[in-house]
């Protein structure tokens, strides 16, 4: 029992809470440096294949799913327990302090940081009553004992400290709520196409342990047009100026809605946020095989590789006969060919061209194994060559058709823009925001509320006058105005006093005389 008590005392200390907070930030780093299976399972497989020496060790340590690993959950829970264990006793101490009246008047008021004395012609009751009124007007709590009045204010300072620490607990609860019941997914949608909030529609998707597919709000979003504008002047040429997506939304009840999504201005549909996080180009092509059948037709997403949107992609025609056809290359929105090779010199589509190579091989049997749409699996494929053995590579502009040596053709029909949407549901987000507001309120109270104590003593003299003694004590450093409060209290008691004095051998703050 003794060791358990010692463990609890250590766990619930503020030093331990700060150490656990630092540890939580530290153990989250692998989640940013390594691909995570819930977000990018294919990237995890590629990383493990490229690093076989440490792949098994990392897998056992849970480094490919950091945020759901037992050790991350352990640090998270220990931090929550530590914070709660710190705050609850502190709340108890604060409540007792609220119930406790201000401390009795010290015997030697002249030893306090600011004090003054004088004489008054008021009666004892009049002087003390007048002092109490002044103190009440300045939001002091007062206590009257015989010939003296003690007062104190600044209880909100400790309340602010408690609020600040409580905000961390609220934040952890909100993050835990998001982690368990929230989800986040990304999907690329081409202009003129639609996205439905269904698991099969997402390119990447991650969700909490308590999430079920039934939690997805049923809605559909059509991307009617995506507008991208870039700076064309000499200064900051090519810099982004506008990214907007004009969309139509069909809600669960079938109600249509016109909307616009802009950067940092998400669309909210049935509690789900839809953010615009990326865009690019999708050339529209048609592939016809040697038999004259259309093996593929439609837009193909190419991924940008630089700021001028030099984009890489592949075109797959698995239904081509007698051989499989695949194309790999670049889409250049503003194409030039110089000593650096083919490249784009501006991000807008001013002179678009496709630069492609051709791969062919035996038709493939569908196995159901997922395959990236952005890379070409070249197993069993060879590059197409002309009759003289030259590799087939070509460039093509919109509206052109290229005839290939095997009798197939590829036409570059048009191009469209695609947009990358992030769809997220975070039920605990309001708690996280509330925790920030609580933290700001707590810090503000801690910084601007000044705990202060004042005392007034009135002693009857033989000549019928009162001897007035007033003193004050600041319980926080860098506080000002103590002398003014002491002088105002003395004046209210009718004292004829000099300016308050500060003892030369005493600290001007944080000095307190025992009653």
N, C-alpha and C positions, 0 to 999 in steps of 0.2 A: 504493500500500500504506500509506503514511503517513497518508493521509486516511481510509482504511478503518479503520485502527487508532484514529485519533482519534474517528471516528464510533462505534466499538464502545465505547470508554472512556466517551464521553458517554452512550450509550444504556444502559449497564449501571451507571450511577451511581445512588445512592439518590435523589438529587434528581430525576433524570429519571423514575424509577419513581413517585415521589409525584406528579409533574406529570402523568404518563400516567393515574394513578388518578383524579386530579381531572378530567382531560379526558374519561375514560370516563363519569364521572357527569354531566358537562356535556352531552355529545352524546346522552345517553339522555333528556334533558329533552323534546325534541320528541315522543318516543314516548308521553309522558304528556299532552302538550297537544293533539296532533293525533290524529284517528282513524286506526287502523292497519288496512290492508287484510286481513291474515290474521285479524284478530279481528272487524272490522265493515266489510265491503266496501260495504254499503249506506250507512253513515254517511260513508264516504270519498266516495262518489258525490254524496251530498247536500252535503257540505262544498265539494267542487269546484264544484258548480253554484251555490252561494251565494257563492263567492269566485273568480270566473273570472280576475281580474287576476293572481293569484299561483298559481293551481292548476297551470299547466304548469311553472313554476319549481320548485315544491315536488315535483312528480312527478319532474323530472329529478334533483333532489337526493336522492331516495329518502326523503323525510320521511314518506311514508305507509306505509313498511315499514322503519322505522329499524333494527330489530334484525337485519335480514338485508341491510342495505346494505353496500357494499364499504368505506366509510370507517369505519363502526362496527367491522367485522371487523378493519380495519387497526389501529385503536387497541387493540382487544382483544389482537391477536397481538403488537403491539409491547410492550404491558404485560407479557404472559407472557414474552417474550424478555428484557425488561429485568429482571424479577424473578429469572428463572433465572440471568441473567448476573451479578446482584448476589450471589446466594446461593452459587453453586458456588465462586467464589474464597474467599468468607468461610468456607465449610466447610473448604476446604483449609488456610487459616490456623489454624482452630480445631483441626483434627486435628494439625497440627504443634505447636501449643501443648500439646496433651495428651501428645505424645511427648517434649516438652522437659522436663527436670527443673526444679525450682524454681531461681531464680537464686542465684548464689553469695552468700555473706555479705559485705555492704559493709564497707569498712575502718572507717568512722566511724559506728558504730551510734548514738552519742549525738546525731547530727544528724537522726535519723528522728523522725516525729511523736510516737511514744510509746516511751520507753526507760527502762531501769533497770539498775543494776549492784550487785554485792555480792560477798561471798566465800563459799566453800563448803568444807566439810571432806571432801566426796566426792572420789573419784578422777576423773580426766578421763573415763574410759570410763563410769563409773557415772553421772556427771552428764549426759553426752550421751545415754546409753541411756535414762535416766529422762525426759529431755526428749522423745526420740523417742516414747516410750510415751504421754505426755500429748498430744502433737500428733496421734498416730494415733487416740487416743480422741476427739479433736475433729474428725476427718475431714480432717486436713491431709495432703497429700503431702509427704514429707520427702526431704531430700538431705543426706548426711553427707560433709563434706570435712575430714579431719584433725581440727582442734580446734573445729569449728563444725558446726551443723545449720541448714539453711534449710528452710522449709516454706511451702506455699501451698495455699489452698483457694478455692472459689468458681468453679470451671470451669463449673458449670451456669448461671451468669449469661449467659455468651455463648451457651451452648446454648439457653437460653430465647429470646434475641434471634433466633437462627437459626430456632427453631421458629415464632416469631411471624411472621417474614417468609415462611417456608415455608407457613404457613397460607393466605396470599393465593394462592399457586400452586395449592394443593389446592382452594381455593374456585373459582378460575377454571376448573380442570379439571372440577369438578362442575357448574358453570354451563354450560360448553361441552357436557358430556355431556347435560344436560337440554335445551339448546338444539337439539342435533342429533337426539336420539332421543326426547325427551319430547313430550307433547301436553297440551293443556288445552281443554276444551270446556264450554259451558253449555247447559242444557236446562231448559225449564219443563214440569213435569208436574202434571196436575190429579189430585186425589184420585180413587182408583178406577181410574186409568190406569197404564200401565207405560212404562218406558224401557228400550230395548235399546242396548247399547254398539255402535252402528253409525253410520257417518258421516251417513247420511240422517236420523238422529234428532236431531242437534244443531241448536240455533239459532245458536250461534257456535262456531267451532272453529279452533284454530291448532296447528300442529305443526312440528317441526324438519325440516331438509332431509333427514335420513336416515330419517324416518318413512315407513312404508307402512301402508295400511289393514289389512294382515295382523297388524300389531303390536297392534291393539285386542283386549283380552281379551274373549272372548265371555261375556257375562252379561246378565241382565235383572233390573230392579228394579221392583217394584210399589209404588206409594204407596197403602197401605191407608187411613191416616188421617193428617191433619196437624193438630196441636193448637197453637193460639195463645191465650195468656192475657195479659190486660192489667190494669194497676192500676185498680181502680174507686173507690178512696178519694179524698179531697180532695187529699192530698199526692201529687204526681207522677201525677195522674190520666192514664190512657192510656199510661203507660210500659210497655214490654214486660216480661213476667215469665217467659214460657216459650214456646219454639218447639221442637217435637219432631215428627219424622216417623217413624211406625211403618211399616216396609217389609218386603217379602218379597224374597229374592234367589234367583235360579236360576243356579247356577254352570254352567260349561261341561259338566260331567259330569251335569247335571240335578239335582244335590243341592240341595234347598231349604234356606233359612235364614231365620229370623226375626231382625230387627235393628231398631235404633232409631238415628236420626241426630239429633244435637243441634248447636247452634251451638258451634263450636270442638271438636267431637267427631265427626270424620268416620268414615264407614264405609269399611273397606278391603276390597276384593274383588279377589282374584288380583293383588295388587300395585298396584291402582288405587285412588286415594283419591276418595271422594265426599263433598263438603262441602255443607252447607246454607247458602246465601248470600242467600236472599230468599224472599218469599212475598207472596200477594195473594189476590184474589177472582176467581172465574170464574162469572158467572151462567149458569144453564142455561136456554136459550130454544128455542122452536120457531117457525119461520116457515112459514106456509102461504100459497101464492100464490093468485091469484083462481080458478085452475082446481081448487082443493081439494087439490093435491098438496103434500106436505111438502118445501119447498125447502131447509130447513136445520133440524137439531136437534142439540143438544148443548151442552156448556160452552164459554164464550168467555172467554179470558184478558183481563182489564182490568188496566192497569198503574197502580199507586198514584202519586199526584202530591204528596201531603203526608203528614204524620205521622198524620193521622186517616184515611188510606187513601181519600180521595177519588180514585176510579180512573177513568181514561179508556180507552175502547176502541171497537172497531167490530164490527159483526155483518154478515157478508157472505152473501148468498144468491144466488150466480151462476147457480144452476139454476132460479131462479124464472121463470115464464112468465106472461104474454107479455113482461114487462119484468124487467130486473135490479133487485134490491132490495138496498139497503145502509142500515145504521143506524149512527149515530154519536152518542156521548154519554158519560154518566157513570154509574158505579155508586157509590152512597153507602151504606156499611154502616150508618151511623146518620144517617139523612137528616133535615135540617131545611131549611125555606125561610124566609128572613128578608130583611132589607134588603140583605144581602150576596149574595142569590141562593141557589140550591141548593148545599148543602155538607154534608159529614159532620162531626159534632162528637165522634165517638169511633171508635177504630179497630176495635172488635169489631162484629159484625153484629147490632145490637140492633133496628134498624128499617130493613132494607135496601130500597132503591128504585132503579129504573133511570130515568134522564132521557135521552130519545132524540129525535133528529131523523131524518127518512127521506129517502133519496135513491133516485132511480129513473132508468132509461134503457134504451136498447136492449141486448139480450143481447150479451155480449162473446164473441169468439172466443179460445179458448185459444192463446197464443203461446209458452208455455214460459218466458217471461221471469219471473224471480223477483220477488215482490211482498211487501212487508211485511204481516204479518197484523195489525199494530197500527195501521195507517193505511189510509184509504180513498182509492183513486185516483178522483178526481171528474171525470176527463176524460169528457165525453159524458154526465154525469149532471146532473140538476137536482133541487132539493128538491121533495118532494111537497107539493101544496097541496090544500085543500078546494075545494068548488065555488065558494065565494065568494072564493077566492084567498088564504086564510090559510095560512101555512106550517104543516105538520103537525109539532107537537112534543107530547110527552106524557110523563107519568110513570106507572110501573107497579110494583106490588108483587108479591111472590111469590104465585103462585096466580091472578093476574089475566090476562085476555086483552084485547088492544086490537084493535078492528076499524079497518082503514085505509080511506081513501076509494076505493081501487082494488079493494076486495074481498078483499085479503089480510089476514092476521092475524098478530099476534105474541103469544105467551104466555110469561110469566115463570114457568117451572116450578119452579125451585129455585136454590140457589147452592152452590158448593163452594169450597174453598180450593185454591190452586195453590202449588207450591213450586219455587224455582229451585235447581237442583243444579249444582255445578261438579265436573266429572269431570276428574281430572288424573293423569298418569303422569310421574313425575320420577325416572328411574333413577339420576341423580347426586345425589339429595337427601342420601343418607347421606354422600357426600363433603363436601357443603356443611356438614352438621352436624359432621362430623369436623374440618373446618377451623376451626369455631368453638371446639371443644374444644381443638384444638392451639393456637389463639391464646390462649385463657385460660391453658393450661398454660405457654406461653412467657412471657406477661406476668407470671404469678405468679413464675416463676423469676427473671425480670429484676428484679422488685421486692423479693423476699425473700431471694434468695441474695446474700451479702456477700463479694466477693473480698477476700482478706486474705493478707498475707505476714508471717511471723514468722522471727526469726533468734536463734540462741543460740550464743554463743562462750564457751569455757572456756579460760583461760590459766593455766598453772602458775606459782605465785609461789615466791620463794626460801625462804619460811617453810613450804612444803609445802602451802599451801592453794591453792584455785582462785579466780581472778578471773572472775566470771560477768558477762557482758554480754548483755542481752536487749533486743530492739527489735521494733517492729511497724509495719506500714504498711497502711492501708486504701486499696483501689483503687476505692472507690465513695463518693460523698458520702452524708451522713446516716447512716452506719453507726455503731453503738454497740458497746460491749463490748471495744474494742481494749485498753484499760488492764487489763481483767480477764484477757484472754488473756496479755498480757505478764507480769502478776503471777503467774499460775498456772504459766507456763513457768519463770519464775525460781525459784519455790518448789519445783518438781519437781527442779530442778538443785541444790537445797539451798542456794540463795543467801540470805544475810541482807541483805535489801534494804529500801529505802524505797519509797514509792509511786511508780509510773511518772510520769515528767515529760514535758511537752510543750514543746519549745523555743518561746520567745516570738516569735521572728522567723520561725517556719516555719508553714505552713498545716497544720491538724490533719488534713487529708485530701488525697489525691491528690499527696502529696509522696513522691518516691522518690529514694534515693541510689544513685548508680552503684556497681557492685561495684568 
